[in-house]
Amino acid sequence: MRLVLALLAMSILFGCAIPARAADLPIVALHPDTDATEVRDAIRYAIVAPDEAVSVDDLQRLEAVEHASLQFGTVGQTAIVGLRLKNVGDTADTWFLSTGRGSVDLLQIYRVDGATVSPVFDNRDRASLGRSLADYQAIATEVRLGAGEEATYLFKFRDTITSWMPITVSTYGTFFRERRANIAMVSAVIVGSLVLVFLSMTVFASTGRREFLWLGAAELAFALNTFHTEGYSTIFGLYRWPALATAFGEVSRTTFCLFMIQFGRILLQSRQAHPRLDLFLRIVMAAGLGLVVLALLQIVLPTVPAMALRTAGWLYLLVTALLLPVLASLSIRSTPTNWPLLVGWTVVAIYIVHITIAISGLLPGLPVYWHWLGPIGFFECLMASLTLALHLRHLYTSRVKAERVARDALLSQLALSEETARLAEEKARALSEVHARDRLLVGSAHDTRHVLHALNTAVYFGKSQSASQSSQQPLIELIESSARHLEDIISSSISVTKREGDFVALSVVDLAPLLGSLGSIYEPIARKNGIELTIECDPECAALIDDALFARLTSNLLNNALKFTEAGRVAVTCQNRGSLLYLVVTDTGVGIDRTIADWLNDNVGSAAKPAPELGINTGWRAIRAITELLRGSYLVDSDGQGTSIEIVLPNPASSSVTLCRLQDLARAVPELTFVAMEDVDDGDFDSSARIAVIADNSDAASREAAASVSSLLLSRPLCIEMADHPYVRSQGSNPLALAASTN
């Protein structure tokens, strides 16, 4: 007795501890053909140094799990977990001790037999890891216990993703049934993603909308990430290359985020509709590309700690998950059929937020539903597929509607074609009538020339009389001016008619004699009505102009002024200012109605025709047509006490006239083909070219001959300023040149 007490005192004195025993752990009672329950309550764990060896002494310091979730410490810490199992049945049986993890940085399993610790599994042994994954599609070991036999296991593990380690003990049937269910769920997600990829390609082929290509790419990346996250990429080979397996997971997860964000950008057209949001999304995408590059570099050149890279990847996934419902809700505003995207992405976002918080250990008591990834992913695929189906349905209904509209349009087109045919017939009849009138006009002009010839003969003999009959000289001059003016009217009318309203004969003209001749015609009319007529023209007022058209223009203005002036005066002024010619006719008559004056001013250079009720006379129709033909403009100012009409015409020869040769003019306007009058009858030129006829003068014969082949006649002497006239430029270029006018 004294010896025992002495030994006990020495033990206390020198601090000799009693060896730890496996019997100190709670027992998990196992029944044959039955899964273990309440495993968590029997688990004990402790946090140790990474390089500390596992020994039986570790059993002494193990503590109970504090939280409902099987999380041991924090991410990156090394933990030792102990579990004691006992077959309480009457027969021997086999159970599977599984971690539920397909990949982990460090996992070692030991069996404790008394004071002996024997290694059972080490994931750093690639051959052992490969056999476990090939046989069980998970990290697991078989536990065979006879009746009443017990066994104690120690786990040493560390991971940079999560400290969660769901240890389970299940029968053979339960274990493989759960594995087959997991395989079926992952297969469903992959097949659903592939179907969604096919639908995305179909929608793209039908609509050409590129965003659905990005959706298909995102779903393909999601399928690859699900395959990896559930451990199957490791099971089927990547366990040999841990760095490659890590990179595969990071790249597949991050590319899913990138493709989804790009899909959202194009779907929203954020660059135009939401520029600030688009800038933020591009920044997020740039960060994602950086993560992909770092993950790939880790394979050959580890530069970033694995834990830091995985943390950054999970944070990037979390940001993307929170963005997706926002993008979906914005897209619904313009496309209501996108509502399934909002539902699916919201569910995914909730799950990712939950799993991120759970595996991070921020809330240790939060349960980890890792295998919910399959059902959640499958649901997201269904929602995205429903979105595409709704888009296809919308396309179908839109096509049916478009076909209906096309059918109605075709019927309308048919009716329009019939109406067009009717109008074409009416146009042909109208053209026939116009040509008949043109032929009548030409015939009448030919007959009128007989009268002109007789008048000119009378003028000739009148001038040849002796001075004793000089009292008849004013009358003879009046007749001569009238005949010349009548000949100008006839020749210009015929030439313009031949070219369908588009013919100009340009020459350098001294306007003083021309206006004086017109004055001699209208002066007797003015004197008869008691009206003072004055014509003022700058001496040597040269103009590059069509003298016949200018005479008709001035004549119509004078005729209107004298017609509507009962008393007072009519004044004509003509002068050059810069490169423009100003012709102003003022009178003290009754004036022009304000409505007519406004319409005339508002439609300068326009092809608009006045309404009959306006009462615009034939004279004003001629004034507008000639002014437009000469590329000029006009301004009407009338206040009820008189009228002032200002005509502005282009005049490149106002300041100087530079004589030139035909070759110089041809170089200045290379688009035109210049043909001499004597070559017109020969036809020795390209009739399809843009032609300008060169003649010695612009008399009636020259005009008629030139109008048969061209819309432009240039009279000698030629000057280089002719190339600068807007009408010449319009003949040598496209119709845009018509914009060059005095306006």
C-alpha positions in Angstrom: 0.0 0.0 0.0 2.8 2.3 0.8 4.5 1.5 -2.5 1.4 2.5 -4.5 1.0 5.7 -2.6 4.6 6.5 -3.2 4.4 5.9 -7.0 1.3 8.1 -7.1 3.0 10.9 -5.3 6.0 10.7 -7.7 3.7 10.8 -10.6 2.1 14.0 -9.4 5.4 15.5 -8.4 7.0 15.0 -11.8 3.9 15.8 -13.9 3.6 12.3 -15.4 0.4 12.3 -17.5 -1.9 9.4 -18.0 -1.7 8.3 -21.7 -4.7 9.2 -23.8 -7.1 6.5 -24.8 -9.4 6.0 -27.7 -12.0 5.1 -25.1 -12.3 8.8 -24.2 -14.2 9.5 -27.5 -18.0 9.1 -27.8 -19.1 6.0 -29.7 -21.0 6.1 -32.9 -23.2 3.0 -32.6 -23.5 1.1 -35.9 -26.2 -1.4 -36.8 -25.7 -3.8 -39.7 -27.4 -2.6 -42.9 -28.2 0.7 -41.3 -26.6 4.2 -41.9 -25.0 5.9 -38.9 -26.9 8.8 -37.3 -25.8 11.5 -35.0 -22.3 11.3 -36.3 -21.7 15.0 -35.6 -22.2 14.7 -31.9 -19.5 12.0 -31.7 -16.9 14.0 -33.6 -14.0 15.7 -31.8 -11.4 17.9 -33.4 -8.3 20.1 -32.6 -6.3 22.7 -34.6 -2.7 21.7 -34.9 0.5 23.0 -36.7 0.7 22.1 -40.4 3.8 20.0 -40.0 2.8 18.3 -36.8 2.7 14.5 -37.0 -0.5 12.6 -36.0 -0.1 10.5 -32.9 -2.3 8.8 -30.3 -1.6 11.8 -28.0 -3.8 13.9 -30.2 -6.9 12.1 -28.8 -6.3 13.9 -25.5 -6.8 17.4 -26.8 -9.8 16.8 -29.1 -12.8 19.0 -28.4 -16.5 18.8 -29.4 -17.7 20.5 -32.6 -19.3 23.9 -31.6 -21.6 24.5 -34.5 -24.3 22.6 -36.4 -22.1 22.7 -39.6 -19.1 20.4 -39.7 -16.5 23.2 -40.0 -13.2 22.8 -38.2 -11.5 26.1 -37.5 -11.0 28.6 -40.3 -10.0 28.3 -43.9 -6.3 27.4 -44.2 -5.9 25.9 -40.7 -4.9 22.3 -40.2 -7.3 20.3 -38.2 -7.2 16.8 -36.6 -10.6 15.1 -36.4 -11.4 12.0 -34.3 -14.3 9.5 -34.7 -14.9 6.3 -32.8 -17.1 3.6 -34.4 -18.6 0.4 -32.9 -20.7 -2.4 -34.4 -23.4 -3.0 -31.8 -25.1 -5.6 -33.9 -24.9 -9.4 -33.8 -23.2 -9.8 -37.2 -20.3 -8.3 -39.0 -20.9 -5.7 -41.7 -19.1 -3.1 -43.8 -19.7 0.6 -43.9 -18.2 3.5 -45.9 -16.5 6.3 -44.1 -16.6 9.2 -46.5 -15.7 12.9 -46.4 -18.0 14.0 -49.2 -15.1 15.8 -50.8 -13.7 15.1 -54.2 -10.7 17.4 -53.8 -8.9 18.9 -50.8 -5.4 20.3 -50.3 -4.4 17.8 -47.6 -6.3 14.8 -46.3 -4.8 11.9 -44.3 -6.8 9.2 -42.6 -5.4 7.0 -39.8 -6.7 4.1 -37.8 -5.9 3.9 -34.1 -5.4 0.5 -32.6 -4.4 0.9 -28.9 -1.3 3.0 -28.9 -0.6 2.4 -32.6 -1.6 4.9 -35.3 -1.7 3.3 -38.8 -2.1 5.3 -42.0 -5.1 4.3 -44.1 -5.2 7.0 -46.8 -3.1 10.0 -47.9 -4.3 12.2 -50.8 -0.7 13.2 -51.5 -0.2 9.6 -52.6 -1.5 10.0 -56.2 -1.9 6.3 -56.7 -3.9 5.8 -53.6 -6.0 8.9 -54.4 -6.6 7.6 -57.9 -7.8 4.2 -56.7 -10.2 5.8 -54.2 -11.7 8.2 -56.8 -12.0 5.4 -59.4 -13.7 3.0 -57.0 -15.9 5.3 -55.0 -16.0 8.7 -57.0 -15.1 10.3 -53.7 -12.5 10.2 -51.0 -13.7 7.3 -48.9 -12.5 4.2 -47.1 -14.2 0.9 -46.1 -14.8 0.1 -42.4 -15.4 -3.6 -41.7 -16.3 -4.4 -38.1 -17.3 -7.7 -36.5 -20.0 -8.0 -33.9 -19.1 -5.9 -30.9 -15.9 -4.6 -32.6 -14.9 -1.0 -32.6 -12.4 1.3 -34.4 -11.1 4.8 -34.0 -10.2 7.0 -37.0 -8.2 10.2 -37.1 -8.4 12.7 -40.0 -5.8 15.4 -40.7 -6.9 17.9 -43.3 -6.4 21.4 -44.6 -8.0 23.3 -47.4 -7.7 26.8 -48.9 -11.3 26.9 -50.0 -13.3 25.9 -46.9 -12.9 24.3 -43.5 -16.0 22.3 -44.1 -15.6 18.5 -43.9 -18.9 16.5 -44.0 -17.9 13.1 -42.5 -20.6 10.4 -43.1 -20.8 6.7 -42.3 -23.2 4.9 -44.6 -24.0 1.4 -45.8 -22.8 0.1 -49.1 -26.3 0.6 -50.7 -26.8 4.1 -49.4 -23.3 5.2 -50.4 -23.5 4.1 -54.0 -27.1 5.2 -54.3 -26.1 8.8 -53.3 -23.2 8.7 -55.7 -25.5 7.6 -58.6 -28.0 10.3 -57.7 -25.2 12.9 -57.7 -23.9 11.6 -61.0 -27.5 11.8 -62.4 -27.9 15.4 -61.2 -24.6 16.6 -62.6 -25.4 14.8 -65.9 -28.8 16.6 -66.0 -27.0 20.0 -65.5 -24.5 19.2 -68.2 -27.2 18.0 -70.6 -29.4 20.9 -69.8 -26.5 23.3 -70.4 -25.8 21.6 -73.8 -29.5 21.9 -74.7 -29.4 25.6 -73.8 -26.3 26.0 -75.9 -28.2 24.5 -78.8 -31.2 26.7 -78.2 -28.9 29.8 -78.0 -27.4 28.9 -81.4 -30.9 28.4 -82.8 -32.0 31.8 -81.6 -28.8 33.4 -82.9 -29.3 31.8 -86.3 -32.9 33.0 -86.4 -32.4 36.5 -85.2 -28.7 37.3 -85.6 -28.6 38.6 -82.0 -25.1 38.0 -80.7 -26.0 38.1 -77.0 -27.4 34.6 -77.3 -24.0 33.3 -78.4 -22.6 34.6 -75.1 -25.4 33.0 -73.2 -24.6 29.7 -74.8 -20.9 30.1 -74.0 -21.8 31.0 -70.4 -23.9 27.9 -69.9 -21.1 25.7 -71.4 -18.7 27.2 -68.8 -21.3 26.6 -66.1 -21.5 23.0 -67.1 -17.7 22.6 -66.9 -17.6 24.3 -63.5 -20.4 22.1 -62.2 -18.5 19.1 -63.4 -15.4 20.3 -61.6 -17.1 21.5 -58.4 -18.7 18.2 -57.9 -15.3 16.6 -58.1 -15.6 14.8 -61.4 -12.8 16.6 -63.1 -10.5 15.4 -60.3 -12.1 11.9 -60.3 -11.4 11.5 -64.1 -7.8 12.4 -64.2 -6.9 15.8 -62.8 -6.0 14.4 -59.4 -2.6 13.8 -60.9 -2.0 17.5 -61.5 -3.4 19.5 -58.6 -2.2 22.9 -60.0 -4.0 22.1 -63.3 -7.2 21.1 -61.4 -7.1 24.3 -59.4 -6.6 26.4 -62.6 -9.5 24.5 -64.3 -11.9 25.4 -61.5 -10.9 29.0 -61.4 -11.0 29.5 -65.2 -14.3 27.7 -65.7 -16.0 29.7 -62.8 -14.5 33.0 -63.9 -15.3 32.6 -67.6 -18.9 31.8 -66.7 -19.0 35.1 -64.9 -17.4 36.9 -67.9 -19.7 35.4 -70.5 -22.8 36.2 -68.4 -21.8 39.8 -67.9 -21.1 40.2 -71.7 -24.5 38.6 -72.4 -26.1 41.2 -70.1 -24.2 44.1 -71.7 -25.4 43.2 -75.2 -28.9 42.3 -74.0 -29.3 45.8 -72.4 -27.3 47.6 -75.0 -25.7 49.2 -72.0 -23.1 51.2 -74.0 -25.9 53.4 -75.4 -28.7 52.9 -72.8 -26.6 52.8 -69.5 -23.1 54.2 -70.2 -22.1 54.4 -66.5 -23.3 50.9 -65.8 -21.5 49.7 -69.0 -18.2 51.3 -67.7 -18.6 49.4 -64.4 -19.3 46.2 -66.2 -16.2 46.6 -68.4 -14.1 47.2 -65.3 -15.5 44.0 -63.7 -14.8 42.1 -67.0 -11.2 43.4 -67.0 -10.8 42.1 -63.4 -12.1 38.7 -64.5 -9.7 38.5 -67.4 -6.9 39.2 -64.9 -8.0 36.4 -62.7 -8.1 34.0 -65.7 -4.5 35.0 -66.6 -3.3 34.5 -63.0 -5.0 31.1 -62.8 -3.3 29.9 -66.0 0.1 31.2 -64.8 -0.3 29.2 -61.6 0.1 26.0 -63.7 3.7 26.7 -64.7 4.8 29.7 -62.6 3.0 30.0 -59.2 3.1 33.7 -58.4 0.1 34.2 -56.2 -0.7 32.2 -53.0 -3.4 29.6 -53.8 -5.6 30.8 -51.0 -5.5 34.4 -52.2 -6.3 33.4 -55.8 -9.3 31.2 -54.6 -10.6 34.0 -52.4 -10.4 36.5 -55.2 -12.2 34.0 -57.5 -15.0 33.5 -55.0 -15.4 37.3 -54.4 -15.6 37.7 -58.2 -18.3 35.1 -58.4 -20.2 36.8 -55.6 -20.0 40.2 -57.4 -21.3 38.6 -60.6 -24.1 36.8 -58.8 -25.3 40.1 -57.3 -25.1 41.8 -60.7 -27.1 39.3 -62.7 -30.5 40.0 -61.1 -29.9 43.7 -61.6 -29.2 43.2 -65.3 -32.2 40.9 -65.7 -34.5 43.4 -64.0 -33.3 46.2 -66.3 -33.8 44.0 -69.4 -37.4 43.3 -68.4 -38.3 46.9 -69.0 -37.7 46.6 -72.7 -38.3 42.8 -73.1 -40.8 41.4 -70.7 -40.2 37.8 -71.9 -36.9 37.9 -70.0 -38.7 37.4 -66.7 -37.4 33.7 -66.4 -33.9 35.1 -66.4 -34.7 37.3 -63.4 -36.1 34.3 -61.5 -33.3 31.9 -62.4 -30.5 34.5 -61.7 -32.1 35.5 -58.4 -32.1 31.9 -57.2 -28.5 31.5 -58.3 -27.5 34.7 -56.5 -29.2 33.7 -53.3 -27.4 30.3 -53.4 -24.0 31.7 -54.2 -24.3 34.3 -51.4 -25.3 31.5 -49.0 -22.6 29.1 -50.0 -19.9 31.8 -50.0 -20.8 32.8 -46.4 -21.1 29.2 -45.3 -17.8 27.9 -46.6 -15.9 31.0 -45.6 -16.7 30.3 -41.9 -18.0 33.8 -41.3 -21.1 32.2 -39.8 -19.8 28.8 -38.5 -23.3 27.6 -37.7 -24.6 28.2 -41.2 -25.1 24.8 -42.9 -23.3 24.1 -46.1 -25.4 22.6 -48.9 -22.7 22.0 -51.4 -24.5 19.5 -53.5 -27.4 21.9 -54.0 -25.3 23.3 -56.8 -26.6 20.6 -59.2 -30.3 21.3 -58.6 -29.8 25.1 -58.6 -27.8 24.9 -61.8 -30.5 22.7 -63.4 -33.2 25.2 -62.4 -31.1 28.1 -63.9 -30.8 26.1 -67.1 -34.6 25.6 -67.2 -35.2 29.3 -66.6 -32.7 30.3 -69.3 -34.3 27.7 -71.7 -37.7 29.1 -70.9 -36.4 32.5 -71.8 -35.1 31.3 -75.1 -38.4 29.4 -75.8 -40.3 32.6 -75.1 -38.0 34.4 -77.6 -38.6 31.7 -80.2 -42.3 32.0 -79.6 -42.1 35.8 -80.0 -40.1 35.3 -83.2 -42.8 32.9 -84.5 -45.6 35.3 -83.7 -43.7 38.2 -85.2 -43.0 36.2 -88.3 -46.7 35.3 -88.7 -47.6 39.0 -88.2 -44.9 40.0 -90.7 -46.2 37.5 -93.2 -49.7 38.9 -92.7 -48.4 42.4 -93.2 -46.4 41.2 -96.3 -49.5 39.6 -97.7 -51.5 42.8 -97.2 -48.6 44.8 -98.7 -48.5 42.5 -101.7 -52.2 43.0 -102.2 -51.8 46.7 -101.9 -48.8 46.5 -104.3 -51.0 44.6 -106.8 -53.6 47.3 -106.5 -51.0 50.0 -106.8 -49.5 48.2 -109.9 -52.9 48.3 -111.5 -53.2 52.0 -110.6 -49.7 52.6 -111.9 -50.6 50.9 -115.2 -53.6 53.2 -115.5 -51.6 56.3 -114.7 -49.0 55.2 -117.2 -51.6 55.0 -119.9 -52.8 58.5 -118.9 -49.2 59.7 -118.9 -48.7 58.3 -122.4 -51.8 60.1 -123.6 -50.7 63.3 -121.9 -47.2 63.1 -123.5 -48.8 62.5 -126.8 -50.8 65.6 -126.4 -47.8 67.6 -125.3 -45.8 66.4 -128.3 -48.7 67.3 -130.5 -48.7 70.8 -129.0 -44.9 71.0 -129.3 -45.2 70.1 -133.0 -48.0 72.8 -133.3 -45.7 75.3 -131.6 -42.8 74.5 -133.9 -45.2 74.8 -136.9 -46.6 78.0 -135.6 -43.1 79.4 -135.0 -42.2 78.5 -138.6 -45.3 80.3 -139.9 -44.6 83.3 -137.6 -41.2 83.6 -139.2 -42.9 84.4 -142.5 -44.5 87.4 -140.8 -41.1 88.3 -139.1 -39.5 88.1 -142.5 -42.1 90.5 -143.9 -41.6 92.9 -141.0 -37.8 92.8 -141.4 -38.2 93.5 -145.1 -40.4 96.5 -144.4 -37.8 97.8 -141.9 -35.1 97.3 -144.5 -36.9 99.3 -147.1 -38.0 101.9 -144.6 -34.4 102.5 -143.6 -33.4 102.8 -147.2 -35.8 105.8 -147.8 -34.5 109.3 -148.2 -33.9 111.5 -145.2 -37.1 113.4 -146.2 -39.0 110.5 -144.7 -37.0 110.5 -141.5 -40.1 111.3 -139.5 -41.0 107.6 -139.8 -37.7 106.6 -138.2 -39.0 106.0 -134.7 -41.8 103.9 -136.0 -39.3 101.8 -138.0 -37.1 101.4 -134.9 -40.0 100.3 -132.9 -41.0 97.7 -135.4 -37.4 96.5 -135.7 -37.1 96.1 -131.9 -40.4 94.3 -131.7 -39.5 91.9 -134.4 -36.2 91.1 -132.9 -37.8 90.5 -129.5 -40.4 88.3 -131.0 -37.8 86.3 -132.8 -35.9 85.8 -129.4 -39.1 84.6 -127.8 -39.8 82.1 -130.6 -36.3 80.7 -130.8 -35.8 80.4 -127.0 -39.2 78.8 -126.7 -38.5 76.2 -129.4 -35.0 75.4 -128.0 -36.3 75.0 -124.4 -39.2 72.9 -125.6 -36.9 70.6 -127.4 -34.8 70.0 -124.2 -37.9 69.6 -122.1 -37.5 72.9 -120.3 -33.7 72.8 -120.0 -31.7 74.8 -122.5 -29.4 77.9 -122.1 -27.4 79.7 -124.7 -24.6 81.7 -122.9 -22.6 84.5 -124.4 -21.0 87.7 -123.1 -23.6 90.4 -123.7 -23.6 94.2 -123.3 -26.9 94.7 -121.5 -27.3 98.5 -122.1 -28.3 98.1 -125.8 -30.5 95.1 -125.0 -32.4 97.0 -122.3 -32.5 100.1 -124.5 -34.2 98.0 -127.2 -36.8 96.8 -124.7 -37.3 100.4 -123.5 -38.1 101.5 -127.1 -40.9 98.8 -127.2 -42.5 99.6 -123.9 -42.0 103.4 -123.8 -45.0 104.2 -126.2 -47.2 102.0 -123.9 -46.1 103.9 -120.8 -46.4 107.3 -122.5 -49.9 106.4 -123.6 -51.0 105.6 -120.0 -49.2 108.6 -118.6 -46.6 106.6 -116.8 -42.9 107.6 -116.6 -40.6 104.8 -117.7 -36.9 105.0 -116.9 -34.2 102.4 -117.6 -30.8 102.7 -116.0 -28.0 100.4 -116.8 -24.3 100.8 -115.9 -22.2 101.7 -118.9 -20.5 98.7 -120.4 -22.5 96.4 -118.1 -21.2 93.0 -119.4 -22.9 89.8 -118.4 -22.4 86.1 -119.2 -26.0 85.3 -119.8 -28.6 84.0 -122.2 -29.7 87.3 -123.9 -33.0 85.9 -125.2 -34.0 84.5 -121.8 -32.9 87.7 -120.1 -34.9 89.8 -122.6 -38.0 87.6 -121.9 -37.5 87.9 -118.2 -37.2 91.7 -118.3 -40.1 91.9 -120.7 -42.4 90.0 -118.4 -41.4 92.2 -115.4 -42.0 95.4 -117.4 -45.3 94.1 -118.8 -46.6 93.3 -115.2 -45.4 96.6 -113.9 -47.1 98.7 -116.6 -50.2 96.5 -116.5 -50.9 97.2 -112.8 -49.7 100.8 -112.6 -52.3 103.4 -113.4 -50.2 106.4 -112.8 -46.7 107.3 -111.5 -43.5 105.7 -112.7 -41.9 102.4 -113.6 -38.1 102.2 -113.1 -35.7 99.5 -114.3 -32.1 99.4 -112.9 -29.4 96.9 -113.9 -25.9 96.7 -112.4 -23.2 94.3 -111.4 -22.2 93.7 -107.8 -19.4 91.3 -107.2 -20.0 88.2 -109.3 -23.8 88.8 -109.4 -26.1 90.7 -111.7 -28.9 92.7 -110.1 -32.1 93.5 -112.1 -34.6 95.6 -110.2 -38.0 96.7 -111.4 -40.0 99.1 -109.3 -43.4 100.6 -109.8 -46.0 102.8 -108.0 -48.9 100.5 -108.9 -51.5 98.8 -106.7 -49.0 96.2 -105.5 -49.1 92.4 -105.2 -51.4 90.7 -102.7 -49.5 89.7 -99.5 -50.5 86.1 -99.8 -49.2 85.9 -103.4 -46.0 87.8 -102.5 -45.3 85.5 -99.5 -45.9 82.4 -101.6 -43.5 83.6 -104.3 -40.8 84.4 -101.8 -41.3 81.1 -99.9 -40.9 79.0 -103.1 -37.9 80.6 -104.7 -36.1 77.8 -106.6 -38.9 75.3 -105.8 -40.8 73.2 -108.3 -44.0 73.8 -106.3 -46.9 74.9 -108.4 -49.3 77.6 -107.1 -52.9 76.8 -106.3 -55.3 78.1 -108.9 -57.1 80.2 -106.3 -53.9 82.3 -105.7 -54.3 83.9 -109.1 -50.6 83.9 -110.1 -50.6 84.9 -113.8 -48.7 83.5 -116.7 -46.1 86.3 -116.6 -45.0 85.2 -113.1 -44.9 81.6 -114.2 -42.4 82.6 -116.9 -40.4 84.8 -114.5 -40.0 81.9 -112.0 -39.1 79.4 -114.8 -36.5 81.6 -116.4 -34.9 82.7 -113.1 -34.6 79.1 -112.0 -33.2 78.0 -115.4 -30.5 80.8 -115.2 -29.7 79.6 -111.6 -30.9 82.9 -110.1 -33.2 84.0 -107.4 -35.8 86.8 -106.8 -37.3 88.8 -104.0 -40.8 90.4 -104.1 -41.4 93.5 -101.9 -44.9 95.0 -102.1 -46.7 97.2 -99.6 -49.9 98.1 -101.4 -48.4 101.5 -102.7 -46.0 99.9 -105.2 -43.9 96.9 -105.9 -40.2 96.2 -106.1 -38.9 93.0 -107.6 -35.2 92.2 -107.4 -33.8 89.5 -109.7 -30.3 88.2 -108.8 -28.4 86.2 -111.5 -25.0 84.7 -111.4 -22.5 86.6 -113.6 -18.9 85.3 -113.4 -17.9 87.9 -116.1 -19.0 90.9 -114.1 -15.5 92.2 -113.3 -13.5 90.9 -116.3 -13.7 88.8 -119.3 -10.7 86.5 -120.1 -10.8 85.3 -123.6 -9.6 81.7 -124.0 -9.3 78.9 -126.5 -11.6 75.9 -126.7 -8.8 73.7 -125.3 -8.6 75.9 -122.2 -12.3 75.6 -121.6 -12.2 71.9 -122.1 -9.5 71.6 -119.4 -11.5 73.7 -117.0 -14.6 71.5 -117.5 -13.3 68.0 -118.3 -16.7 66.4 -117.8 -18.1 68.1 -120.9 -17.6 67.2 -124.5 -17.4 70.4 -126.6 -18.7 70.1 -130.2 -18.5 72.8 -132.8 -21.8 73.8 -134.5 -20.5 72.6 -137.9 -20.0 69.1 -136.5 -23.5 68.8 -135.1 -25.0 67.7 -138.3 -22.2 65.2 -139.0 -22.8 63.4 -135.6 -19.1 62.6 -135.2 -19.2 62.5 -131.4 -20.4 60.3 -128.5 -24.1 61.0 -128.2 -24.1 59.5 -124.7 -21.6 62.1 -123.4 -22.5 65.4 -121.8 -22.2 67.8 -124.7 -21.8 71.6 -125.0 -22.2 73.1 -128.5 -19.9 75.9 -129.6 -21.3 78.4 -132.1 -20.5 81.9 -133.6 -23.7 83.3 -132.2 -27.0 82.4 -130.4 -29.5 83.2 -133.1 -32.6 81.2 -133.7 -30.9 78.8 -136.1 -28.0 78.1 -133.8 -30.4 77.5 -130.8 -32.5 75.1 -132.7 -29.6 73.1 -134.0 -27.8 73.0 -130.6 -31.0 72.0 -128.8 -31.2 68.8 -130.9 -28.1 67.4 -129.2 -27.4 69.4 -126.0 -28.8 71.6 -123.3 -26.0 74.1 -123.5 -24.9 76.5 -126.2 -21.7 78.7 -125.8 -21.3 81.6 -128.2 -18.0 82.9 -129.4 -15.8 84.6 -128.3 -15.2 82.0 -125.6 -14.0 83.1 -122.1 -12.7 81.1 -119.2 -15.4 82.6 -117.0 -17.9 80.3 -118.8 -16.5 77.4 -116.8 -17.6 79.1 -113.6 -21.2 79.6 -114.5 -23.5 77.4 -112.3 -25.4 76.2 -115.3 -22.2 75.0 -117.0 -21.0 73.3 -113.8 -24.4 71.6 -113.4 -24.1 70.2 -116.9 -20.7 68.8 -116.2 -21.3 67.2 -112.8 -24.0 65.4 -110.7 -27.2 67.1 -109.8 -25.8 68.3 -106.5 -24.1 71.0 -108.4 -27.5 72.6 -108.9 -27.1 73.8 -105.3 -24.6 76.4 -106.6 -26.9 79.4 -107.1 -27.4 82.9 -105.9 -29.4 81.8 -102.9 
